[in-house]
Amino acid sequence: MHRLGIGMGMGFPAHANAYAGRPVISIDTQPTDESVSAPDPVQFVCEASATEGATPAYQWLGAPPDDVAFTPVSGGVYSGEDSDTIEISNSTGLDGWRYRCKVTTTGGATPVRSNDALLTVEA
């Protein structure tokens, strides 16, 4: 029995989630590390685009220092957690947190996530 491998090495793009009519997401602007003084506000930006006329949908995730698990952030000091720009109104107590953005679309694109961005807060 032979299996046909689809993807890398077969002449298809490495992101080979290119099913006919299925959108593909690209992250055009990755969030970058930020340094602020407490309690200054800060923001992270993640801009994405999608093929097939699909609209990107954003969800920001955060992980505290010494934790590998990213979970959705919302409420409190956070706003815009479902947009391309998350704003943190008060950075106190968030030194060492890492943030990333999960991007999905209508139309069934495979979700992608941004690079991690580190928040450094100086007292």
C-alpha positions in Angstrom: 0.0 0.0 0.0 1.4 3.4 -1.0 0.5 6.6 0.7 0.5 9.9 -1.1 2.1 12.6 1.0 0.7 16.1 0.4 2.7 19.0 1.5 6.4 19.6 1.8 8.5 17.9 -0.9 5.6 17.4 -3.3 5.7 20.7 -5.1 3.1 22.2 -2.7 3.7 25.2 -0.5 4.9 24.3 3.0 1.6 25.7 4.5 -0.3 23.3 2.2 -3.7 23.9 3.8 -4.7 25.1 0.3 -7.8 23.1 -0.1 -9.8 24.5 -3.1 -11.8 27.5 -1.9 -10.4 27.3 1.6 -8.8 30.6 2.9 -5.2 30.8 3.9 -4.1 33.2 6.7 -0.9 35.2 6.6 0.4 37.3 9.5 1.6 40.5 8.0 2.7 42.3 11.2 4.0 40.3 14.2 3.8 41.7 17.7 7.1 43.0 19.1 8.6 43.0 22.6 7.7 46.1 24.6 9.3 47.8 27.6 7.4 50.3 29.7 7.6 51.8 33.2 4.8 50.8 35.6 1.9 51.8 35.5 2.2 53.0 31.9 -0.1 51.6 29.3 1.2 49.5 26.4 -0.2 47.9 23.2 0.7 44.9 21.0 -0.2 44.7 17.3 -0.8 41.7 15.0 -2.1 42.4 11.5 -3.2 39.5 9.3 -4.8 38.9 5.9 -6.5 36.0 4.3 -7.2 34.7 0.9 -10.6 33.9 -0.6 -12.0 37.2 0.7 -12.1 35.8 4.3 -12.0 38.3 7.2 -9.4 37.6 9.9 -10.7 37.2 13.5 -8.3 37.8 16.4 -7.9 36.4 19.9 -5.1 37.6 22.2 -3.5 35.1 24.5 -1.2 35.7 27.5 1.2 33.6 29.6 2.7 34.8 32.9 6.4 34.4 33.6 7.5 30.8 34.2 4.4 29.4 32.6 4.2 27.8 29.1 0.4 27.8 28.9 -1.1 30.6 26.9 -4.8 31.4 27.8 -7.2 34.0 26.4 -6.9 37.4 28.1 -9.9 39.7 28.7 -11.4 42.3 30.9 -9.7 44.3 33.6 -6.6 46.0 32.2 -7.2 44.5 28.7 -9.2 46.0 25.8 -9.2 45.1 22.1 -8.5 41.4 22.9 -10.6 40.5 19.9 -9.0 43.0 17.5 -5.6 43.3 15.8 -4.4 45.6 18.6 -4.6 44.7 22.3 -4.2 47.6 24.8 -3.1 47.1 28.4 -4.2 50.2 30.4 -2.0 49.5 33.4 1.2 47.4 33.1 1.8 47.1 36.9 2.4 43.4 37.8 2.7 42.2 34.2 6.6 42.1 34.0 7.6 39.0 32.1 4.2 38.2 30.6 4.3 37.0 27.0 1.5 37.7 24.5 0.6 36.1 21.2 -2.4 36.4 18.9 -4.4 33.5 17.4 -6.0 34.3 14.0 -8.9 32.5 12.5 -11.3 33.3 9.7 -14.7 32.5 8.4 -14.5 29.9 5.7 -12.5 27.3 7.6 -8.9 28.5 7.3 -6.4 26.7 9.5 -5.8 29.0 12.5 -2.4 30.5 12.9 -0.7 32.2 15.8 1.7 35.0 15.9 5.2 35.1 17.4 5.4 35.7 21.1 6.0 39.2 22.4 7.6 39.8 25.8 6.4 42.6 28.1 9.1 44.1 30.3 7.8 46.4 33.1 10.3 48.5 35.0 9.2 49.7 38.4 
